[in-house]
Amino acid sequence: VKQSVNQMIGFLSQKEKYFGRDTIARDITLDDLDEEDIALLLSGLFHIQDGTDRSGRVVVYVMIHMLARSTAKSIIRVTYFVFFNILSQ
């Protein structure tokens, strides 16, 4: 249980660091992303395959050659947004 609590605290700390205190208890939306984040999101860095694989998993392709175009902070914020929106579906 202690390890789970520590993981949740770490997760919420990172969420606060990258998105602000007011986002801790809610989902991240497009309104939380800045211009650089939106540009990266629309750049095609991530491609989400329609449907799922044979095991029911969502397949996400990351175009790693595009990573050099943005800051680490923006990559982290967009990655968070994409993956948590996938998980919430």
C-alpha positions as CSV (number, residue, x, y, z in Angstrom):
1,V,0.0,0.0,0.0
2,K,2.8,2.4,0.9
3,Q,4.4,1.9,-2.5
4,S,1.1,2.7,-4.2
5,V,0.6,5.8,-2.2
6,N,4.2,7.0,-3.1
7,Q,3.5,6.3,-6.8
8,M,0.3,8.4,-6.6
9,I,2.0,11.2,-4.8
10,G,4.8,11.2,-7.4
11,F,2.3,11.2,-10.2
12,L,0.3,14.1,-8.8
13,S,3.6,16.0,-8.1
14,Q,4.6,15.7,-11.7
15,K,1.1,16.6,-12.9
16,E,1.3,19.8,-10.8
17,K,4.8,20.5,-12.1
18,Y,3.8,20.4,-15.7
19,F,0.2,21.6,-15.6
20,G,-0.3,23.6,-12.4
21,R,-1.9,23.0,-9.0
22,D,-5.5,23.6,-10.3
23,T,-5.3,20.5,-12.6
24,I,-4.4,18.0,-9.9
25,A,-8.0,16.9,-9.3
26,R,-9.3,17.0,-12.9
27,D,-8.5,15.7,-16.3
28,I,-6.2,17.6,-18.6
29,T,-8.0,19.2,-21.6
30,L,-6.9,21.0,-24.7
31,D,-7.3,24.3,-22.9
32,D,-4.4,23.3,-20.6
33,L,-2.0,23.0,-23.5
34,D,-0.1,26.0,-24.8
35,E,0.7,27.0,-28.4
36,E,3.9,24.8,-28.6
37,D,2.0,21.8,-27.1
38,I,-0.9,22.2,-29.6
39,A,1.6,22.5,-32.5
40,L,3.4,19.3,-31.4
41,L,0.1,17.5,-30.9
42,L,-1.0,18.4,-34.4
43,S,2.4,17.6,-35.9
44,G,1.8,13.9,-36.2
45,L,4.3,13.0,-33.4
46,F,1.7,10.4,-32.2
47,H,-0.4,8.2,-34.5
48,I,-3.1,6.2,-32.8
49,Q,-4.2,3.2,-34.8
50,D,-7.9,2.6,-35.3
51,G,-9.2,-0.2,-33.1
52,T,-7.0,-2.4,-31.0
53,D,-4.6,-5.3,-31.4
54,R,-5.5,-8.9,-30.8
55,S,-5.1,-8.5,-27.1
56,G,-7.4,-5.5,-27.0
57,R,-4.6,-2.9,-26.5
58,V,-4.5,0.5,-28.2
59,V,-1.6,0.8,-30.6
60,V,0.3,4.1,-30.5
61,Y,3.1,4.9,-32.9
62,V,5.6,7.6,-31.9
63,M,7.4,9.3,-34.8
64,I,10.7,9.7,-32.9
65,H,12.4,11.7,-35.6
66,M,10.0,14.6,-34.7
67,L,11.1,14.8,-31.1
68,A,14.0,17.2,-31.8
69,R,11.5,19.9,-32.9
70,S,10.1,20.6,-29.4
71,T,11.2,21.2,-25.9
72,A,11.3,18.4,-23.4
73,K,8.5,20.1,-21.3
74,S,6.2,20.2,-24.3
75,I,6.9,16.6,-25.2
76,I,6.1,15.5,-21.7
77,R,2.9,17.6,-21.6
78,V,1.6,16.3,-24.9
79,T,2.6,12.7,-24.1
80,Y,0.6,13.0,-20.8
81,F,-2.4,14.5,-22.6
82,V,-2.4,11.8,-25.4
83,F,-1.9,8.7,-23.2
84,F,-4.4,9.8,-20.4
85,N,-7.0,10.6,-23.0
86,I,-6.5,7.1,-24.5
87,L,-6.7,5.5,-21.1
88,S,-9.9,7.3,-20.2
89,Q,-11.8,5.9,-23.2
